[in-house]
Amino acid sequence: MTQTTSGMPNGTRWPLARPYRLSLDSYARITGVHPELVRRIVTLGLLDITRDAEGNLWFDPSQVREMATVQRLHLRLNLTYSSLGLVMDLLDQISDLEGSQRRSRAERGVRWT
């Protein structure tokens, strides 16, 4: 790696601000879900989290929407939390396939009227 006149390697980037993230308590308060249930849902792998050195859970704000999806599927379809992983994976795959189909149509010039 080459060095600049300031002594820092070229291409070194420093974040301008700390990334915004939510603690377990603030995430639970925002989503209206008890913190213990949030922990269980994290254990099932339904939410993406990061852990700090002490093992505390931290949530990206995008995970608020994921929790809404989890709750909606659980309540409307009467699914257990353990089965939601499969359902959410299938929904993601469907969304990906629909997106690739739209891109393929756009590349071929096929338009819906």
N, C-alpha and C positions, 0 to 999 in steps of 0.2 A: 504494500500500500504506500503510495507516495504521500509526502507531507507538504502542507502549505507553509507559508512563511509564519503563520501563527502557531505552528507546531502541532496542529490537529491534522489527522489523516484526511486526505481528499475524500469527499463523499460522506463524511460523517454528518449525520443529521440529528438534531436535538429536538424533542417535542416542545412546542410552544407552551403547552399547558398539560396538566395531568389529565388523563382520559376520564371522562365522566362515567361513573359507575355507581351502582346502588348497593348498599349493605343489605344483609338479610332482613333486618328490621324495617328499613325504608321500603324495600321491595315488597315485603309482606303487607305493609300499610297501604302502599299504592295499589296493589292488586286485590286487596281485601281478602287475602288467603292467610290462614294461620301459619306462623313461621315453621312449626313442626311439619305441617303438610307440605310446605315449600321444600323442606329438607328431604322428605320422602319422594317428592316428584323429581328432585335433583338426583337422588339415589337411583331412580328408575331411568335416568338419562334423558328425560324429556325436556330439560332446560340446559342451555350452555352457560357455564359459570367459570369463574377463575377463583383461585384460592391464593391468599397471601401467605407469607411465611408462618403466620400463626395458625393457618388452617381456616380462617374466616372466609365465608362465601361472599363473592362480589358478582353482581349482575350487570350486564350491559342493558341500557334502556330498551333495546329492541326485544328483550326477553319479557317485557310487560305484555307485548302483543302475543307472544308465544303462550304465556299463562292464560290469556283470554281464550286462545284456541283450545288449550287443554281443558279449561273449565266448560267451554261451550260443548265440546265433544262429550265430556263426561256427563253433563246434565241432559243434553238433548238426545243423545243416542244411548244413554244409560250404559256407558262403557266403564269398566273398571280402569283405574289409573294404570295398572300393569299392562292392559291391552292397548292403551293409547299410543305406546311407542310404535307398534306395528301400523296402526291407522295413520299416525302422523307421517311416518316414513312413506307409506303408500300415497298420501296426499301430496307430499313433496315430489315424489316420482311423477305423478300425474301432472303436476304443475311444470316440471322440467320438460316432460314430453310435449305438453301443449306449447311451451315456449319454443322448443326446437322446431316444432311443426310450423309455427308462425314464422320463424326466421327462414325456414326452408321455402315456404310459400313466397315470402318477400323477395328472396334471392332469385326465384324463378319468375317473378313478376306476376304471380297469381294474386288477384285482388278480390276481396269480397265487396259486393255492392248492395 
